[in-house]
Amino acid sequence: MKRLLVFLLVLGVAVAGLYVWWQRNARQVITRTVRERAAAFVLNPDHLTVENAPVQMIGLREARVPKLVIAGNELQLRDGPTLAAAKLVVYDLDVSGPPFNFSRLNAGNFTVTVTDTAVTDFLRKRGVNIASVVRIPLDTLSVTFPPSGDVRLRGVVRLPIGKEVALTATGALVPAATPGKVDFMVKQVNVPLVGKQVAAALEKLNPIVDLTEWPVVCTVRTITSGKGTVTFTGAITGIRTRSLIP
């Protein structure tokens, strides 16, 4: 009887120690790995904050993070416009290990805001060329997100004869057929002579937003614009990269 009590006591201490170890290490691993993963997409991952609730043990080698919040401002994307603000919230993220791996998540949501200045800079870097017909000098390009209505792109079109005329293209930002992508749908171009070619060139920029390489699976739900910014919101529905080891 005495040996049984001693065994149960030792077992209880071991389980309690394992629980504390899981809580401490799982939270540290998740926080560290979020920053490491973000470095593949963001040039300044130090601008990110990571907050997670205390880890809950749900099995011998399984734990659950009830809520994980990743947020940041002025995030410089490696292939995309600088994000004025971004926030991702994930609920019931399950982790197994060691070695640590994502198991599943229950739900999540995200909000991303970008300014028209950042979008203009991004479009300049990507470039637009219409072979032998017209060229859009991107150093003149500007983008405007009005309080309501369509997005407007303004620039200068250089015709084959050398004449330059002002360009205004209006369109809408719409979720693409692939979840996580957003396209610019051209509605009207004010230069009739080369309007179709300009519209075709602008459509080649699509997708304007591409979240399909993120570690989590995202679906864009709403796109709102106004006062020089556009905000994308949506749902996080799954995990694309399960391993926590980069």
C-alpha positions in Angstrom: 0.0 0.0 0.0 2.8 2.3 0.9 4.6 1.6 -2.3 1.4 2.3 -4.3 1.0 5.7 -2.6 4.6 6.6 -3.3 4.1 5.5 -6.9 0.9 7.6 -7.3 2.7 10.6 -5.7 5.6 10.3 -8.0 3.3 9.9 -11.0 1.3 13.0 -9.9 4.4 15.1 -9.7 5.6 13.8 -13.1 2.3 14.7 -14.7 2.2 18.1 -13.1 5.8 18.7 -14.3 4.9 17.6 -17.8 1.9 19.9 -17.8 4.0 22.9 -16.7 6.7 22.0 -19.2 4.1 21.7 -22.0 2.6 25.1 -21.2 5.9 26.9 -21.1 7.5 25.2 -24.1 4.4 25.1 -26.3 3.9 28.8 -25.9 7.5 29.6 -26.5 7.7 27.4 -29.5 4.6 28.9 -31.1 5.7 32.4 -30.5 9.2 31.8 -31.8 7.9 29.8 -34.8 5.4 32.5 -35.8 8.2 35.0 -36.2 10.4 32.5 -38.1 7.6 31.6 -40.4 6.7 35.3 -40.9 10.3 36.0 -42.1 9.5 34.1 -45.3 6.8 36.7 -46.1 7.7 39.8 -44.1 11.0 41.8 -44.2 10.5 43.1 -40.7 9.0 40.3 -38.6 10.1 42.2 -35.5 7.1 44.4 -36.1 4.9 41.5 -35.2 3.4 40.8 -31.8 2.3 37.3 -30.8 -0.2 36.7 -27.9 -1.5 33.3 -27.0 -3.7 32.1 -24.1 -2.3 29.6 -21.6 -2.0 26.2 -23.2 -4.4 23.5 -22.2 -3.4 19.8 -22.0 -5.8 17.6 -24.0 -3.7 14.5 -24.2 -0.3 13.0 -23.2 1.4 14.6 -26.1 -1.3 17.1 -27.2 -2.1 20.6 -26.2 -4.5 23.3 -27.2 -4.1 27.1 -27.5 -7.6 28.5 -27.0 -6.7 31.8 -28.7 -3.6 33.0 -30.7 -3.4 36.6 -31.9 -0.8 37.8 -34.4 -0.7 41.5 -35.2 1.6 44.1 -36.7 1.8 47.5 -38.3 3.8 48.7 -41.3 4.7 45.2 -42.3 6.9 45.1 -45.4 5.9 42.1 -47.5 8.6 40.4 -49.6 6.2 40.2 -52.6 3.4 42.7 -52.0 2.6 46.2 -50.8 3.5 47.3 -47.3 0.6 46.5 -44.9 -0.5 49.4 -42.8 -2.0 47.0 -40.3 -2.6 43.3 -40.1 -4.3 41.1 -37.5 -4.8 37.3 -37.4 -6.8 35.6 -34.7 -6.9 31.8 -34.4 -9.1 29.8 -32.0 -8.5 26.3 -30.6 -5.1 25.7 -32.2 -4.1 22.1 -31.4 -0.4 21.2 -31.1 1.2 17.8 -30.8 4.7 16.8 -29.8 7.5 17.0 -29.3 8.5 17.2 -32.0 5.9 20.0 -32.3 3.4 20.0 -35.1 0.1 21.7 -35.8 -2.8 19.2 -35.5 -5.9 21.4 -36.3 -7.6 24.7 -35.6 -11.3 25.4 -35.0 -11.7 28.8 -36.6 -10.1 32.1 -37.2 -10.3 35.5 -38.9 -8.0 38.2 -40.3 -8.1 41.9 -41.1 -5.5 43.5 -43.4 -5.3 47.2 -44.3 -3.1 48.8 -47.0 -2.8 52.4 -48.2 -3.1 53.7 -51.7 0.5 54.9 -51.5 1.7 51.4 -50.7 -0.3 49.9 -53.6 1.1 52.5 -56.0 4.6 51.6 -55.0 3.9 47.9 -55.4 2.4 48.4 -58.9 5.4 50.4 -60.0 7.7 47.6 -58.9 5.6 45.0 -60.8 5.5 47.1 -64.0 3.0 47.1 -66.9 3.9 46.8 -70.6 1.8 46.5 -73.7 4.1 45.4 -76.4 4.3 47.6 -79.5 1.0 49.3 -78.7 1.4 51.5 -75.6 3.4 51.9 -72.5 2.2 53.0 -69.1 5.0 55.0 -67.3 4.5 53.8 -63.8 6.4 56.7 -62.3 3.2 58.7 -63.1 0.8 56.1 -61.8 -1.4 56.8 -58.8 -4.1 54.8 -57.1 -7.1 56.2 -55.3 -9.6 54.4 -53.0 -12.6 56.7 -52.8 -15.0 56.6 -49.8 -17.4 54.8 -52.0 -17.5 53.4 -55.5 -14.7 52.0 -57.7 -11.0 52.1 -57.3 -9.3 54.6 -59.7 -5.9 54.2 -61.3 -4.4 57.3 -62.9 -1.3 57.6 -65.0 0.0 58.6 -68.5 -0.3 56.5 -71.7 2.3 56.9 -74.4 0.9 56.1 -77.8 3.0 54.6 -80.7 3.2 58.0 -82.3 4.9 59.4 -79.2 2.0 61.4 -77.9 1.2 61.1 -74.2 -2.4 61.3 -72.9 -3.8 61.1 -69.4 -5.1 57.7 -68.4 -7.9 56.9 -65.9 -8.9 53.3 -65.3 -11.7 52.5 -63.0 -12.5 49.1 -61.5 -13.3 47.1 -58.5 -11.4 44.8 -56.1 -13.2 41.5 -56.1 -12.4 38.1 -54.4 -11.0 35.7 -57.1 -12.3 32.2 -57.8 -9.4 30.9 -55.7 -9.9 31.5 -52.0 -7.3 33.9 -50.7 -6.8 35.8 -53.9 -8.2 39.2 -54.9 -8.4 40.5 -58.5 -8.7 44.0 -59.9 -11.7 43.9 -62.4 -11.3 46.7 -65.0 -14.6 48.4 -65.7 -13.7 51.4 -67.8 -10.6 53.0 -69.5 -10.9 56.6 -70.7 -8.6 56.1 -73.7 -10.8 54.6 -76.4 -8.0 54.0 -78.9 -6.1 51.6 -76.7 -8.7 51.0 -74.0 -8.8 47.2 -74.6 -5.0 46.8 -74.5 -4.7 48.9 -71.4 -7.5 46.9 -69.7 -5.7 43.6 -70.7 -2.4 44.9 -69.3 -4.0 45.9 -66.0 -5.7 42.6 -65.7 -2.3 40.8 -66.0 -1.5 42.3 -62.6 -4.0 39.9 -61.0 -4.1 38.7 -58.4 -3.5 42.0 -56.7 -3.6 40.1 -53.4 -2.5 36.6 -53.0 -2.7 34.9 -49.6 -2.4 31.3 -50.9 1.2 30.9 -49.7 0.4 31.8 -46.1 0.8 29.0 -43.5 -2.9 29.2 -42.8 -5.7 28.8 -45.3 -7.6 32.1 -45.8 -10.8 33.1 -47.6 -11.4 36.8 -48.3 -14.9 37.8 -47.3 -15.1 41.6 -47.5 -13.2 44.4 -49.3 -13.9 48.0 -48.2 -12.1 51.1 -49.4 -12.1 54.8 -48.5 -9.9 57.7 -47.3 -6.8 56.3 -49.0 -7.0 52.8 -47.6 -8.5 49.4 -48.4 -9.3 46.8 -45.8 -9.6 43.0 -46.4 -11.3 40.8 -43.9 -11.9 37.1 -44.0 -11.9 33.7 -42.4 -9.0 31.4 -41.5 -10.3 27.9 -42.3 -7.3 25.6 -42.0 -3.6 25.0 -41.7 -1.4 24.7 -44.8 1.9 24.1 -43.2 1.5 21.7 -40.3 5.1 21.4 -39.1 6.3 23.9 -36.6 9.9 23.3 -37.7 10.8 25.8 -40.5 
